Amino acid sequence: MLPFVVAISFLGAGQPEVERGPWPQWGGASRNFEVPSADLADSWPPEGPRRLWKRALGDGYSSMAVVGKRLYTMYRKDDLELVVALDAETGDTLWEHSYATPFLPGTELKYGEGPLATPLVVGGRVYAVGVTGIFHCLDTQTGDVQWAHRLFEEFDGTILFRGYSSSPIAYEGTVIVTVGGAGHAVVAFRLEDGAVAWKKQDFQISHSSPILIQLRGEDQLVVFASEVIVGLDPASGKLLWTHPQPSPGGHIASMPVWDGGNRLFFSCAYEGGSRCLELAREGDPTSAQEVWHNNKMRVHHSNVIRIDDLILGPSGDFGPKTFRAVDLKTGKVIWQTRDLERASSIYADGKVIALQEDGKLALATVSPAGLKVHSKVELFQGRAWTPPSLVGKTLYVRNRTDIMALELP
């Protein structure tokens, strides 16, 4: 039997600047969709958790960063892209910053116009990147612009047909974003004034967001890019290791998952499948050895969570979809179920809270034997591809057009 204990990934010594709120960025405080939340009920009433508020917002898949009593996200209205601060207790708009965002040539709008990335809140400022690579630093209280960059125009970055979607990450006094291209695949800007701290590497990028890991006392930035996955020194951009993977950037959207020790999981749809690397560091060099690769788990654009040595998430692209558990050590599918199909999920108090793409919210538990759904309720009509955010017992959820807050029992 596998022990089912929450294993929060360690972000490394370079992460103290991120607000210590429960959900200040993509994936939460630990960027792994896990919350050490206590005393959640084992089931919900038939009508579901109590709704605190609901409101129309606007098009987009950006998830919700929550710090203090404010919620930050992004949406699109007509030809404008907006970064918005909402009162987390009422849903009322506190401020908005809007800017014209004509789409780049070749952008695919069939499944939505974006924005796609999630804001990052650090030290009284919010950092947000739009679907065309317009990057703003705004004051969290007023929404006033502190600095801005146009990633594609300034750096000739990778233009993906679904638009820019990688969420920024903080390291010490910098905010790091993927850009793509010769000499500036990844760029670190100073948090305070937006000056370039470093820009390095030559690869093209994907839709995936980077993560910070620590390997034998060394902080590393992991970037799941187009046709390669790499580890970088987050203080300088120096290449620490690299491993090839054949999938183009436009097919990659799911974030890598670190086990807190030496194993790294990453997955994409179509023929890319899933891989597990074992990282080893003796002195300066880091080696990356592929432990396994198969096409039994194909994560399209949803997130995955890790519970001990199990990787949990949806598998499938445009065909049949199932929710699966994969053994991180072997790549073996432990179980699969259609009780959840494509869903974005978080893990809290030993429970999986999953928002399906059809707008149904589910509460489930997992064991080596399978997944058991205890409650399920329909929240939305229309596509819901955004992972929920959980602060205490308040769950924030959205689909393409609406956002709501629920009180979990």
C-alpha positions as CSV (number, residue, x, y, z in Angstrom):
1,M,0.0,0.0,0.0
2,L,1.3,3.5,-0.8
3,P,1.1,6.0,2.0
4,F,-1.2,8.9,1.1
5,V,0.4,11.9,2.7
6,V,0.4,15.4,1.4
7,A,3.9,16.2,0.2
8,I,4.3,20.0,-0.3
9,S,7.1,20.7,-2.7
10,F,9.9,22.9,-1.3
11,L,10.4,26.0,-3.4
12,G,13.9,26.8,-2.4
13,A,15.6,29.5,-0.5
14,G,15.0,32.0,-3.3
15,Q,11.2,32.2,-2.8
16,P,10.7,34.3,0.4
17,E,9.6,37.4,-1.5
18,V,6.3,35.8,-2.6
19,E,3.4,36.9,-0.4
20,R,2.8,34.3,2.4
21,G,-0.9,34.3,1.6
22,P,-2.5,31.0,0.7
23,W,-2.8,31.6,-3.1
24,P,-0.5,34.4,-4.4
25,Q,0.2,32.9,-7.8
26,W,-0.5,30.1,-10.3
27,G,-0.8,26.8,-8.3
28,G,-0.9,28.5,-4.9
29,A,1.8,29.4,-2.5
30,S,3.8,26.3,-3.3
31,R,2.9,26.3,-7.0
32,N,1.7,22.7,-6.8
33,F,-2.0,23.1,-6.2
34,E,-1.8,21.7,-2.7
35,V,-3.1,23.5,0.4
36,P,-2.6,22.4,4.0
37,S,-6.3,23.2,4.7
38,A,-7.9,21.6,7.7
39,D,-11.3,20.2,8.7
40,L,-13.1,20.2,5.3
41,A,-16.3,18.1,5.3
42,D,-16.3,14.7,3.7
43,S,-19.3,15.5,1.6
44,W,-21.5,18.4,0.5
45,P,-25.2,19.0,0.6
46,P,-27.1,18.0,-2.6
47,E,-27.2,21.6,-3.7
48,G,-23.4,21.9,-3.2
49,P,-21.3,24.3,-1.1
50,R,-22.9,27.6,-0.1
51,R,-22.4,30.4,-2.7
52,L,-21.0,33.5,-1.3
53,W,-21.2,35.5,-4.5
54,K,-21.3,35.2,-8.3
55,R,-20.7,37.7,-11.0
56,A,-20.1,38.1,-14.7
57,L,-16.4,38.8,-15.4
58,G,-15.4,38.3,-19.1
59,D,-13.6,36.0,-21.4
60,G,-10.5,34.3,-20.2
61,Y,-8.9,31.3,-18.4
62,S,-6.6,33.2,-16.0
63,S,-6.9,31.7,-12.5
64,M,-7.2,33.7,-9.3
65,A,-4.4,34.9,-7.1
66,V,-5.7,35.8,-3.6
67,V,-3.8,37.8,-1.0
68,G,-5.4,39.3,2.0
69,K,-8.9,40.4,1.1
70,R,-8.2,40.9,-2.6
71,L,-8.5,38.6,-5.6
72,Y,-6.5,39.3,-8.7
73,T,-7.2,37.8,-12.2
74,M,-7.4,38.8,-15.8
75,Y,-10.1,38.9,-18.5
76,R,-10.9,40.3,-21.9
77,K,-13.7,42.7,-23.0
78,D,-14.1,43.6,-26.6
79,D,-10.6,44.7,-27.8
80,L,-9.3,45.3,-24.3
81,E,-7.4,43.1,-21.9
82,L,-7.9,43.8,-18.2
83,V,-6.1,43.0,-15.0
84,V,-8.6,43.3,-12.2
85,A,-8.6,43.4,-8.4
86,L,-11.8,42.2,-6.7
87,D,-13.0,42.3,-3.1
88,A,-12.5,38.6,-2.2
89,E,-15.5,38.7,0.2
90,T,-18.0,40.3,-2.1
91,G,-16.7,40.1,-5.7
92,D,-17.0,43.8,-6.2
93,T,-14.4,45.4,-8.5
94,L,-11.8,47.5,-6.6
95,W,-9.8,48.5,-9.6
96,E,-9.2,47.5,-13.2
97,H,-6.3,48.3,-15.5
98,S,-7.2,47.9,-19.2
99,Y,-5.1,48.2,-22.4
100,A,-5.8,47.6,-26.1
101,T,-4.7,44.1,-27.2
102,P,-5.0,43.4,-30.9
103,F,-4.3,39.8,-31.6
104,L,-1.1,38.7,-33.2
105,P,-1.3,37.2,-36.7
106,G,-2.2,33.5,-36.7
107,T,-3.7,33.5,-33.2
108,E,-6.2,30.6,-32.7
109,L,-9.4,32.0,-31.1
110,K,-11.7,29.0,-31.5
111,Y,-11.5,28.0,-27.8
112,G,-11.3,31.5,-26.4
113,E,-9.5,34.8,-26.6
114,G,-7.6,34.7,-23.3
115,P,-6.0,35.9,-21.3
116,L,-4.4,32.6,-20.2
117,A,-1.7,33.3,-17.6
118,T,-2.3,34.0,-13.8
119,P,-1.1,37.1,-12.0
120,L,1.7,36.9,-9.4
121,V,1.5,39.0,-6.2
122,V,4.8,40.0,-4.6
123,G,5.5,42.8,-2.1
124,G,2.5,45.0,-2.8
125,R,2.6,44.6,-6.5
126,V,0.9,42.4,-9.0
127,Y,2.7,41.0,-12.1
128,A,0.5,39.9,-15.0
129,V,1.2,38.8,-18.6
130,G,-1.5,39.0,-21.3
131,V,-2.2,36.7,-24.2
132,T,0.0,38.9,-26.6
133,G,2.9,39.0,-24.2
134,I,2.2,42.5,-22.7
135,F,3.7,42.3,-19.2
136,H,2.6,44.7,-16.5
137,C,3.7,45.5,-12.9
138,L,0.8,47.2,-11.1
139,D,0.3,48.5,-7.5
140,T,-1.9,46.1,-5.7
141,Q,-3.9,48.9,-3.9
142,T,-4.5,51.2,-6.8
143,G,-3.8,49.4,-10.1
144,D,-1.3,52.1,-11.1
145,V,1.3,50.9,-13.6
146,Q,4.8,50.7,-12.1
147,W,6.4,49.4,-15.2
148,A,5.6,47.4,-18.3
149,H,7.3,45.4,-21.2
150,R,6.1,44.0,-24.5
151,L,7.8,40.6,-24.6
152,F,7.3,39.8,-28.2
153,E,8.2,43.3,-29.6
154,E,11.2,43.9,-27.3
155,F,12.7,40.4,-27.4
156,D,11.3,38.7,-30.5
157,G,9.9,35.9,-28.5
158,T,8.1,32.7,-29.4
159,I,4.6,33.4,-30.8
160,L,2.4,30.4,-30.1
161,F,-0.9,30.0,-32.0
162,R,-3.0,30.0,-28.8
163,G,-1.2,33.0,-27.4
164,Y,1.1,33.6,-24.4
165,S,0.0,31.6,-21.3
166,S,3.1,31.0,-19.0
167,S,2.6,32.4,-15.5
168,P,5.4,34.5,-14.0
169,I,7.4,33.3,-11.0
170,A,9.4,35.2,-8.4
171,Y,13.0,34.5,-7.3
172,E,14.7,36.7,-4.8
173,G,14.5,40.3,-6.2
174,T,13.4,39.2,-9.7
175,V,10.3,38.1,-11.6
176,I,11.1,35.5,-14.2
177,V,9.1,34.8,-17.4
178,T,9.6,32.6,-20.4
179,V,10.1,34.5,-23.7
180,G,11.8,32.3,-26.3
181,G,14.4,32.9,-28.9
182,A,18.2,33.3,-29.3
183,G,19.7,34.7,-26.1
184,H,16.5,35.4,-24.3
185,A,14.5,32.1,-24.0
186,V,14.1,33.1,-20.3
187,V,14.2,36.6,-18.9
188,A,14.4,37.9,-15.3
189,F,13.3,41.4,-14.6
190,R,14.0,43.3,-11.4
191,L,10.8,43.4,-9.3
192,E,11.3,47.0,-8.4
193,D,11.9,48.8,-11.7
194,G,11.5,46.2,-14.4
195,A,15.1,46.4,-15.6
196,V,16.5,43.2,-17.1
197,A,18.5,41.3,-14.5
198,W,19.5,38.6,-16.9
199,K,18.4,37.0,-20.2
200,K,19.7,33.6,-21.3
201,Q,19.4,30.5,-23.5
202,D,18.3,30.0,-27.1
203,F,15.3,27.6,-27.1
204,Q,11.7,28.3,-28.1
205,I,9.1,28.1,-25.4
206,S,5.8,26.4,-24.7
207,H,2.5,27.2,-22.9
208,S,3.8,25.6,-19.7
209,S,4.8,27.7,-16.6
210,P,8.2,27.2,-14.9
211,I,8.7,25.9,-11.4
212,L,11.4,26.3,-8.8
213,I,13.0,23.2,-7.2
214,Q,15.8,22.5,-4.9
215,L,18.3,19.7,-5.6
216,R,20.9,18.9,-2.9
217,G,20.9,22.5,-1.6
218,E,20.8,24.2,-5.0
219,D,17.9,26.2,-6.3
220,Q,16.9,25.4,-9.9
221,L,14.4,26.8,-12.3
222,V,12.8,24.1,-14.4
223,V,11.4,25.2,-17.8
224,F,9.3,22.8,-19.9
225,A,10.1,24.3,-23.3
226,S,9.6,23.4,-27.0
227,E,11.4,20.1,-27.7
228,V,13.5,20.4,-24.5
229,I,13.2,20.6,-20.8
230,V,15.9,22.4,-18.9
231,G,17.2,23.4,-15.5
232,L,18.6,26.9,-15.0
233,D,20.3,28.8,-12.2
234,P,17.4,31.2,-11.3
235,A,20.0,33.8,-10.2
236,S,21.8,34.0,-13.5
237,G,20.0,31.9,-16.2
238,K,23.0,29.6,-16.5
239,L,22.2,26.2,-18.0
240,L,22.5,23.5,-15.3
241,W,21.1,20.5,-17.3
242,T,19.0,19.8,-20.4
243,H,17.0,16.8,-21.7
244,P,15.4,16.5,-25.1
245,Q,11.7,15.8,-25.6
246,P,10.2,15.8,-29.1
247,S,7.0,17.7,-28.5
248,P,6.6,21.2,-30.1
249,G,5.8,24.1,-27.8
250,G,2.2,24.5,-29.0
251,H,1.4,21.0,-27.8
252,I,2.7,21.6,-24.2
253,A,0.6,23.3,-21.5
254,S,0.8,21.4,-18.3
255,M,3.4,22.4,-15.6
256,P,6.1,19.9,-14.5
257,V,5.8,18.3,-11.1
258,W,8.7,17.8,-8.7
259,D,8.7,15.1,-6.0
260,G,10.8,17.1,-3.5
261,G,13.7,14.7,-3.8
262,N,15.2,13.8,-7.2
263,R,12.3,13.0,-9.6
264,L,10.6,15.3,-12.1
265,F,7.4,14.4,-14.0
266,F,6.2,16.2,-17.1
267,S,3.5,15.4,-19.6
268,C,1.8,16.7,-22.8
269,A,-0.9,15.6,-25.2
270,Y,-1.0,14.0,-28.6
271,E,2.0,11.7,-29.1
272,G,4.2,13.4,-26.4
273,G,3.0,11.4,-23.5
274,S,4.7,11.5,-20.1
275,R,8.3,11.3,-18.8
276,C,10.0,11.0,-15.5
277,L,13.6,12.2,-15.1
278,E,15.9,11.5,-12.2
279,L,18.2,14.4,-11.4
280,A,21.5,13.9,-9.6
281,R,24.0,16.5,-8.5
282,E,27.6,15.8,-7.4
283,G,29.3,19.2,-7.2
284,D,28.3,21.6,-9.9
285,P,27.1,19.4,-12.7
286,T,23.6,18.1,-12.7
287,S,22.7,15.0,-14.6
288,A,19.2,14.3,-15.9
289,Q,18.5,10.6,-16.7
290,E,15.2,9.5,-18.1
291,V,13.6,6.9,-15.9
292,W,10.6,6.1,-18.0
293,H,8.5,7.4,-20.9
294,N,5.2,6.3,-22.2
295,N,2.0,7.5,-23.8
296,K,-0.3,6.1,-21.1
297,M,-0.8,9.5,-19.5
298,R,-1.3,12.5,-21.8
299,V,-2.1,15.7,-20.0
300,H,-3.5,18.3,-22.4
301,H,-3.9,21.7,-20.7
302,S,-5.1,20.8,-17.2
303,N,-2.9,20.6,-14.1
304,V,-1.8,17.5,-12.2
305,I,-1.3,17.0,-8.5
306,R,1.1,14.7,-6.7
307,I,0.2,12.6,-3.6
308,D,3.3,10.9,-2.5
309,D,4.4,8.7,-5.4
310,L,1.1,9.0,-7.4
311,I,0.6,11.5,-10.1
312,L,-3.1,12.4,-10.5
313,G,-4.7,14.1,-13.5
314,P,-6.7,13.9,-16.7
315,S,-5.4,12.0,-19.7
316,G,-6.5,12.6,-23.2
317,D,-6.7,15.3,-25.8
318,F,-9.5,15.4,-28.5
319,G,-10.6,11.8,-28.0
320,P,-11.8,9.9,-24.9
321,K,-10.6,11.3,-21.6
322,T,-10.1,9.7,-18.2
323,F,-8.8,10.7,-14.8
324,R,-5.8,8.6,-14.0
325,A,-3.3,7.8,-11.3
326,V,0.3,7.0,-12.4
327,D,3.1,5.6,-10.3
328,L,5.9,8.2,-10.4
329,K,8.6,5.6,-10.0
330,T,7.5,3.3,-12.8
331,G,5.0,5.1,-15.1
332,K,2.5,2.3,-14.5
333,V,-1.2,3.4,-14.6
334,I,-2.5,2.4,-11.1
335,W,-6.1,3.2,-12.0
336,Q,-8.3,5.2,-14.3
337,T,-11.9,6.4,-14.1
338,R,-14.6,8.3,-16.0
339,D,-16.1,9.5,-12.7
340,L,-13.9,12.5,-13.5
341,E,-12.7,13.2,-17.0
342,R,-10.9,16.4,-18.0
343,A,-10.8,18.4,-14.8
344,S,-8.5,20.9,-13.0
345,S,-7.9,20.0,-9.4
346,I,-6.4,21.0,-6.1
347,Y,-5.6,18.8,-3.1
348,A,-6.5,19.9,0.5
349,D,-7.1,18.1,3.7
350,G,-6.7,14.7,2.1
351,K,-9.4,15.5,-0.5
352,V,-9.4,16.2,-4.3
353,I,-11.5,19.2,-5.3
354,A,-11.9,19.1,-9.1
355,L,-13.6,21.4,-11.6
356,Q,-14.6,19.5,-14.7
357,E,-14.5,21.2,-18.0
358,D,-18.3,20.9,-18.2
359,G,-18.7,23.1,-15.2
360,K,-19.3,20.4,-12.5
361,L,-17.4,20.6,-9.2
362,A,-16.5,17.4,-7.5
363,L,-15.2,16.3,-4.1
364,A,-13.3,13.1,-4.0
365,T,-10.8,11.0,-2.1
366,V,-8.2,8.7,-3.5
367,S,-6.5,5.5,-2.5
368,P,-4.3,3.0,-4.3
369,A,-7.5,1.2,-5.2
370,G,-9.1,4.2,-7.0
371,L,-11.0,7.4,-6.8
372,K,-14.2,7.8,-4.9
373,V,-16.5,10.8,-5.7
374,H,-18.4,11.9,-2.6
375,S,-20.2,14.9,-4.0
376,K,-20.7,16.6,-7.3
377,V,-22.7,19.7,-8.3
378,E,-23.1,21.7,-11.5
379,L,-21.8,25.3,-11.1
380,F,-21.5,26.6,-14.7
381,Q,-22.9,26.1,-18.2
382,G,-20.0,26.6,-20.6
383,R,-16.4,25.6,-20.7
384,A,-14.5,25.6,-17.4
385,W,-10.7,25.1,-17.9
386,T,-9.5,27.2,-15.0
387,P,-8.2,25.5,-11.8
388,P,-9.9,26.6,-8.6
389,S,-8.1,28.6,-5.9
390,L,-8.7,27.8,-2.2
391,V,-8.1,30.1,0.7
392,G,-9.2,28.7,4.1
393,K,-12.6,27.3,3.3
394,T,-13.4,29.8,0.5
395,L,-13.1,28.3,-3.0
396,Y,-12.8,30.6,-6.0
397,V,-13.9,29.2,-9.4
398,R,-14.5,30.6,-12.8
399,N,-15.4,29.6,-16.3
400,R,-14.8,31.7,-19.5
401,T,-17.4,34.3,-18.5
402,D,-18.3,34.1,-14.8
403,I,-16.6,33.9,-11.4
404,M,-17.9,32.8,-8.0
405,A,-16.9,32.2,-4.4
406,L,-18.1,29.2,-2.5
407,E,-17.9,28.4,1.2
408,L,-16.8,24.8,1.6
409,P,-18.4,23.0,4.6
